[in-house]
Amino acid sequence: MNADLPADYRKPTVKLVGTDGNALSILGRVSAAMKEAGIPKETIDAFFREATAGDYDHLLRVVMTYAEVE
């Protein structure tokens, strides 16, 4: 993974357990949480590029790099 996050990066919390596990749904939830947390668009774009660069397991690993999952 290429996530070069700043040292002061604070992961937003995203509730995924018990929700739609579709990859697009997960991407939308995490992106929305990042926007709500005030994370810069460049970081959100990097998240999206990285998360969509592999299979479903890769997506979940990237999500856990950028967000706290509940």
N, CA, C and O atoms as a printed pandas DataFrame, in Angstrom:
     atom_number atom_name residue_name chain_id  residue_number  x_coord  y_coord  z_coord
0              1         N          MET        A               1    0.843   -1.187    0.000
1              2        CA          MET        A               1    0.000    0.000    0.000
2              3         C          MET        A               1    0.876    1.233    0.000
3              4         O          MET        A               1    1.963    1.240    0.578
4              5         N          ASN        A               2    0.396    2.270   -0.649
5              6        CA          ASN        A               2    1.180    3.483   -0.814
6              7         C          ASN        A               2    0.771    4.597    0.135
7              8         O          ASN        A               2    1.229    5.728   -0.029
8              9         N          ALA        A               3   -0.049    4.327    1.094
9             10        CA          ALA        A               3   -0.588    5.375    1.956
10            11         C          ALA        A               3    0.530    6.096    2.705
11            12         O          ALA        A               3    1.047    5.596    3.703
12            13         N          ASP        A               4    0.893    7.273    2.212
13            14        CA          ASP        A               4    1.858    8.130    2.889
14            15         C          ASP        A               4    1.062    9.206    3.614
15            16         O          ASP        A               4    1.013   10.357    3.182
16            17         N          LEU        A               5    0.448    8.821    4.707
17            18        CA          LEU        A               5   -0.404    9.733    5.449
18            19         C          LEU        A               5    0.439   10.605    6.369
19            20         O          LEU        A               5    1.444   10.147    6.912
20            21         N          PRO        A               6    0.033   11.863    6.547
21            22        CA          PRO        A               6    0.756   12.741    7.465
22            23         C          PRO        A               6    0.733   12.183    8.884
23            24         O          PRO        A               6   -0.195   11.468    9.263
24            25         N          ALA        A               7    1.750   12.510    9.657
25            26        CA          ALA        A               7    1.846   12.021   11.034
26            27         C          ALA        A               7    0.634   12.432   11.859
27            28         O          ALA        A               7    0.250   11.716   12.784
28            29         N          ASP        A               8    0.027   13.566   11.542
29            30        CA          ASP        A               8   -1.116   14.061   12.314
30            31         C          ASP        A               8   -2.463   13.598   11.745
31            32         O          ASP        A               8   -3.513   14.081   12.170
32            33         N          TYR        A               9   -2.438   12.671   10.794
33            34        CA          TYR        A               9   -3.678   12.177   10.195
34            35         C          TYR        A               9   -4.514   11.467   11.252
35            36         O          TYR        A               9   -4.030   10.568   11.939
36            37         N          ARG        A              10   -5.762   11.877   11.373
37            38        CA          ARG        A              10   -6.691   11.240   12.312
38            39         C          ARG        A              10   -7.722   10.468   11.507
39            40         O          ARG        A              10   -8.481   11.039   10.724
40            41         N          LYS        A              11   -7.732    9.175   11.713
41            42        CA          LYS        A              11   -8.654    8.318   10.974
42            43         C          LYS        A              11  -10.095    8.599   11.388
43            44         O          LYS        A              11  -10.407    8.624   12.579
44            45         N          PRO        A              12  -10.977    8.811   10.406
45            46        CA          PRO        A              12  -12.395    8.918   10.755
46            47         C          PRO        A              12  -12.930    7.530   11.098
47            48         O          PRO        A              12  -12.394    6.522   10.635
48            49         N          THR        A              13  -13.970    7.480   11.897
49            50        CA          THR        A              13  -14.601    6.211   12.257
50            51         C          THR        A              13  -15.752    5.954   11.299
51            52         O          THR        A              13  -16.579    6.831   11.048
52            53         N          VAL        A              14  -15.792    4.733   10.766
53            54        CA          VAL        A              14  -16.826    4.347    9.807
54            55         C          VAL        A              14  -17.463    3.051   10.276
55            56         O          VAL        A              14  -16.768    2.077   10.568
56            57         N          LYS        A              15  -18.802    3.042   10.348
57            58        CA          LYS        A              15  -19.515    1.827   10.732
58            59         C          LYS        A              15  -19.770    1.010    9.477
59            60         O          LYS        A              15  -20.522    1.419    8.592
60            61         N          LEU        A              16  -19.132   -0.149    9.414
61            62        CA          LEU        A              16  -19.337   -1.041    8.282
62            63         C          LEU        A              16  -19.995   -2.348    8.694
63            64         O          LEU        A              16  -20.664   -2.987    7.882
64            65         N          VAL        A              17  -19.814   -2.750    9.935
65            66        CA          VAL        A              17  -20.399   -4.000   10.415
66            67         C          VAL        A              17  -21.922   -3.851   10.407
67            68         O          VAL        A              17  -22.471   -2.897   10.959
68            69         N          GLY        A              18  -22.580   -4.801    9.777
69            70        CA          GLY        A              18  -24.036   -4.781    9.725
70            71         C          GLY        A              18  -24.600   -3.891    8.632
71            72         O          GLY        A              18  -25.808   -3.661    8.585
72            73         N          THR        A              19  -23.731   -3.380    7.737
73            74        CA          THR        A              19  -24.194   -2.542    6.632
74            75         C          THR        A              19  -23.929   -3.267    5.320
75            76         O          THR        A              19  -23.364   -4.360    5.309
76            77         N          ASP        A              20  -24.334   -2.662    4.236
77            78        CA          ASP        A              20  -24.124   -3.235    2.901
78            79         C          ASP        A              20  -22.631   -3.414    2.659
79            80         O          ASP        A              20  -21.865   -2.458    2.778
80            81         N          GLY        A              21  -22.210   -4.626    2.321
81            82        CA          GLY        A              21  -20.799   -4.923    2.114
82            83         C          GLY        A              21  -20.339   -4.754    0.680
83            84         O          GLY        A              21  -19.213   -5.120    0.346
84            85         N          ASN        A              22  -21.188   -4.206   -0.170
85            86        CA          ASN        A              22  -20.844   -3.950   -1.549
86            87         C          ASN        A              22  -19.661   -2.991   -1.609
87            88         O          ASN        A              22  -19.617   -2.026   -0.846
88            89         N          ALA        A              23  -18.710   -3.233   -2.492
89            90        CA          ALA        A              23  -17.499   -2.408   -2.574
90            91         C          ALA        A              23  -17.829   -0.935   -2.804
91            92         O          ALA        A              23  -17.213   -0.065   -2.187
92            93         N          LEU        A              24  -18.774   -0.645   -3.667
93            94        CA          LEU        A              24  -19.126    0.752   -3.928
94            95         C          LEU        A              24  -19.758    1.403   -2.697
95            96         O          LEU        A              24  -19.521    2.581   -2.428
96            97         N          SER        A              25  -20.544    0.656   -1.964
97            98        CA          SER        A              25  -21.135    1.169   -0.736
98            99         C          SER        A              25  -20.049    1.494    0.285
99           100         O          SER        A              25  -20.100    2.532    0.945
100          101         N          ILE        A              26  -19.077    0.612    0.409
101          102        CA          ILE        A              26  -17.975    0.833    1.344
102          103         C          ILE        A              26  -17.181    2.078    0.936
103          104         O          ILE        A              26  -16.872    2.922    1.777
104          105         N          LEU        A              27  -16.856    2.190   -0.343
105          106        CA          LEU        A              27  -16.127    3.366   -0.824
106          107         C          LEU        A              27  -16.892    4.653   -0.519
107          108         O          LEU        A              27  -16.303    5.651   -0.103
108          109         N          GLY        A              28  -18.201    4.620   -0.729
109          110        CA          GLY        A              28  -19.021    5.800   -0.459
110          111         C          GLY        A              28  -19.049    6.164    1.013
111          112         O          GLY        A              28  -18.936    7.338    1.365
112          113         N          ARG        A              29  -19.199    5.170    1.875
113          114        CA          ARG        A              29  -19.245    5.437    3.317
114          115         C          ARG        A              29  -17.923    6.018    3.818
115          116         O          ARG        A              29  -17.905    6.984    4.581
116          117         N          VAL        A              30  -16.827    5.419    3.382
117          118        CA          VAL        A              30  -15.515    5.882    3.843
118          119         C          VAL        A              30  -15.217    7.270    3.284
119          120         O          VAL        A              30  -14.738    8.139    4.013
120          121         N          SER        A              31  -15.490    7.484    2.012
121          122        CA          SER        A              31  -15.263    8.808    1.415
122          123         C          SER        A              31  -16.083    9.883    2.129
123          124         O          SER        A              31  -15.578   10.970    2.408
124          125         N          ALA        A              32  -17.336    9.581    2.419
125          126        CA          ALA        A              32  -18.195   10.542    3.111
126          127         C          ALA        A              32  -17.663   10.847    4.512
127          128         O          ALA        A              32  -17.674   11.999    4.947
128          129         N          ALA        A              33  -17.204    9.824    5.208
129          130        CA          ALA        A              33  -16.651   10.034    6.553
130          131         C          ALA        A              33  -15.382   10.877    6.488
131          132         O          ALA        A              33  -15.148   11.718    7.355
132          133         N          MET        A              34  -14.571   10.654    5.469
133          134        CA          MET        A              34  -13.351   11.438    5.309
134          135         C          MET        A              34  -13.686   12.901    5.031
135          136         O          MET        A              34  -13.062   13.799    5.598
136          137         N          LYS        A              35  -14.673   13.146    4.156
137          138        CA          LYS        A              35  -15.104   14.519    3.859
138          139         C          LYS        A              35  -15.627   15.191    5.121
139          140         O          LYS        A              35  -15.279   16.334    5.417
140          141         N          GLU        A              36  -16.469   14.471    5.863
141          142        CA          GLU        A              36  -17.051   15.011    7.092
142          143         C          GLU        A              36  -15.976   15.342    8.117
143          144         O          GLU        A              36  -16.136   16.276    8.903
144          145         N          ALA        A              37  -14.888   14.588    8.116
145          146        CA          ALA        A              37  -13.784   14.810    9.057
146          147         C          ALA        A              37  -12.855   15.941    8.598
147          148         O          ALA        A              37  -11.905   16.290    9.299
148          149         N          GLY        A              38  -13.134   16.510    7.418
149          150        CA          GLY        A              38  -12.325   17.618    6.931
150          151         C          GLY        A              38  -11.004   17.198    6.290
151          152         O          GLY        A              38  -10.074   17.998    6.188
152          153         N          ILE        A              39  -10.931   15.957    5.866
153          154        CA          ILE        A              39   -9.716   15.460    5.226
154          155         C          ILE        A              39   -9.638   16.050    3.823
155          156         O          ILE        A              39  -10.637   16.075    3.103
156          157         N          PRO        A              40   -8.455   16.524    3.430
157          158        CA          PRO        A              40   -8.306   17.168    2.116
158          159         C          PRO        A              40   -8.687   16.259    0.942
159          160         O          PRO        A              40   -8.499   15.043    0.991
160          161         N          LYS        A              41   -9.222   16.873   -0.100
161          162        CA          LYS        A              41   -9.660   16.156   -1.287
162          163         C          LYS        A              41   -8.531   15.316   -1.879
163          164         O          LYS        A              41   -8.780   14.216   -2.373
164          165         N          GLU        A              42   -7.313   15.808   -1.839
165          166        CA          GLU        A              42   -6.184   15.057   -2.394
166          167         C          GLU        A              42   -6.007   13.719   -1.676
167          168         O          GLU        A              42   -5.703   12.707   -2.308
168          169         N          THR        A              43   -6.197   13.716   -0.361
169          170        CA          THR        A              43   -6.070   12.481    0.418
170          171         C          THR        A              43   -7.227   11.535    0.116
171          172         O          THR        A              43   -7.034   10.322    0.024
172          173         N          ILE        A              44   -8.418   12.085   -0.038
173          174        CA          ILE        A              44   -9.583   11.266   -0.381
174          175         C          ILE        A              44   -9.399   10.658   -1.767
175          176         O          ILE        A              44   -9.722    9.490   -1.983
176          177         N          ASP        A              45   -8.883   11.442   -2.699
177          178        CA          ASP        A              45   -8.625   10.927   -4.046
178          179         C          ASP        A              45   -7.581    9.811   -4.009
179          180         O          ASP        A              45   -7.716    8.803   -4.703
180          181         N          ALA        A              46   -6.536    9.999   -3.191
181          182        CA          ALA        A              46   -5.492    8.971   -3.059
182          183         C          ALA        A              46   -6.090    7.693   -2.474
183          184         O          ALA        A              46   -5.770    6.591   -2.919
184          185         N          PHE        A              47   -6.961    7.848   -1.473
185          186        CA          PHE        A              47   -7.656    6.691   -0.888
186          187         C          PHE        A              47   -8.428    5.943   -1.976
187          188         O          PHE        A              47   -8.323    4.722   -2.092
188          189         N          PHE        A              48   -9.196    6.675   -2.762
189          190        CA          PHE        A              48  -10.037    6.050   -3.775
190          191         C          PHE        A              48   -9.195    5.318   -4.812
191          192         O          PHE        A              48   -9.513    4.189   -5.188
192          193         N          ARG        A              49   -8.110    5.963   -5.279
193          194        CA          ARG        A              49   -7.234    5.312   -6.260
194          195         C          ARG        A              49   -6.647    4.027   -5.699
195          196         O          ARG        A              49   -6.645    2.989   -6.361
196          197         N          GLU        A              50   -6.147    4.110   -4.464
197          198        CA          GLU        A              50   -5.515    2.945   -3.844
198          199         C          GLU        A              50   -6.534    1.833   -3.587
199          200         O          GLU        A              50   -6.258    0.660   -3.838
200          201         N          ALA        A              51   -7.705    2.207   -3.089
201          202        CA          ALA        A              51   -8.715    1.206   -2.731
202          203         C          ALA        A              51   -9.251    0.466   -3.948
203          204         O          ALA        A              51   -9.644   -0.696   -3.845
204          205         N          THR        A              52   -9.269    1.125   -5.089
205          206        CA          THR        A              52   -9.829    0.503   -6.289
206          207         C          THR        A              52   -8.750   -0.148   -7.160
207          208         O          THR        A              52   -9.034   -0.556   -8.286
208          209         N          ALA        A              53   -7.534   -0.247   -6.661
209          210        CA          ALA        A              53   -6.421   -0.793   -7.446
210          211         C          ALA        A              53   -6.218   -2.294   -7.245
211          212         O          ALA        A              53   -5.186   -2.838   -7.636
212          213         N          GLY        A              54   -7.187   -2.954   -6.643
213          214        CA          GLY        A              54   -7.024   -4.384   -6.399
214          215         C          GLY        A              54   -8.370   -5.050   -6.210
215          216         O          GLY        A              54   -9.407   -4.544   -6.639
216          217         N          ASP        A              55   -8.323   -6.191   -5.560
217          218        CA          ASP        A              55   -9.544   -6.963   -5.325
218          219         C          ASP        A              55  -10.241   -6.495   -4.035
219          220         O          ASP        A              55   -9.830   -5.522   -3.403
220          221         N          TYR        A              56  -11.288   -7.208   -3.675
221          222        CA          TYR        A              56  -12.098   -6.832   -2.509
222          223         C          TYR        A              56  -11.283   -6.859   -1.216
223          224         O          TYR        A              56  -11.435   -5.975   -0.373
224          225         N          ASP        A              57  -10.426   -7.854   -1.054
225          226        CA          ASP        A              57   -9.588   -7.914    0.150
226          227         C          ASP        A              57   -8.648   -6.721    0.219
227          228         O          ASP        A              57   -8.415   -6.167    1.293
228          229         N          HIS        A              58   -8.108   -6.328   -0.927
229          230        CA          HIS        A              58   -7.239   -5.141   -0.981
230          231         C          HIS        A              58   -8.028   -3.903   -0.552
231          232         O          HIS        A              58   -7.534   -3.079    0.218
232          233         N          LEU        A              59   -9.249   -3.781   -1.053
233          234        CA          LEU        A              59  -10.116   -2.661   -0.679
234          235         C          LEU        A              59  -10.261   -2.584    0.836
235          236         O          LEU        A              59  -10.121   -1.509    1.420
236          237         N          LEU        A              60  -10.539   -3.709    1.470
237          238        CA          LEU        A              60  -10.734   -3.711    2.921
238          239         C          LEU        A              60   -9.455   -3.342    3.664
239          240         O          LEU        A              60   -9.513   -2.637    4.672
240          241         N          ARG        A              61   -8.302   -3.804    3.186
241          242        CA          ARG        A              61   -7.031   -3.435    3.820
242          243         C          ARG        A              61   -6.778   -1.933    3.715
243          244         O          ARG        A              61   -6.326   -1.305    4.672
244          245         N          VAL        A              62   -7.071   -1.366    2.554
245          246        CA          VAL        A              62   -6.876    0.072    2.358
246          247         C          VAL        A              62   -7.836    0.861    3.250
247          248         O          VAL        A              62   -7.444    1.853    3.864
248          249         N          VAL        A              63   -9.080    0.422    3.319
249          250        CA          VAL        A              63  -10.058    1.089    4.189
250          251         C          VAL        A              63   -9.537    1.136    5.624
251          252         O          VAL        A              63   -9.651    2.164    6.292
252          253         N          MET        A              64   -8.971    0.035    6.099
253          254        CA          MET        A              64   -8.480   -0.003    7.479
254          255         C          MET        A              64   -7.223    0.848    7.679
255          256         O          MET        A              64   -6.872    1.185    8.810
256          257         N          THR        A              65   -6.552    1.190    6.586
257          258        CA          THR        A              65   -5.407    2.103    6.675
258          259         C          THR        A              65   -5.895    3.539    6.860
259          260         O          THR        A              65   -5.302    4.314    7.609
260          261         N          TYR        A              66   -6.977    3.881    6.172
261          262        CA          TYR        A              66   -7.472    5.258    6.170
262          263         C          TYR        A              66   -8.566    5.533    7.201
263          264         O          TYR        A              66   -8.841    6.695    7.501
264          265         N          ALA        A              67   -9.195    4.494    7.748
265          266        CA          ALA        A              67  -10.332    4.705    8.659
266          267         C          ALA        A              67  -10.348    3.663    9.774
267          268         O          ALA        A              67   -9.838    2.553    9.622
268          269         N          GLU        A              68  -10.943    4.050   10.890
269          270        CA          GLU        A              68  -11.243    3.119   11.970
270          271         C          GLU        A              68  -12.584    2.487   11.634
271          272         O          GLU        A              68  -13.573    3.192   11.433
272          273         N          VAL        A              69  -12.623    1.178   11.573
273          274        CA          VAL        A              69  -13.834    0.475   11.174
274          275         C          VAL        A              69  -14.535   -0.100   12.385
275          276         O          VAL        A              69  -13.920   -0.761   13.223
276          277         N          GLU        A              70  -15.824    0.156   12.468
277          278        CA          GLU        A              70  -16.665   -0.404   13.527
278          279         C          GLU        A              70  -17.555   -1.461   12.939
279          280         O          GLU        A              70  -18.350   -2.068   13.656
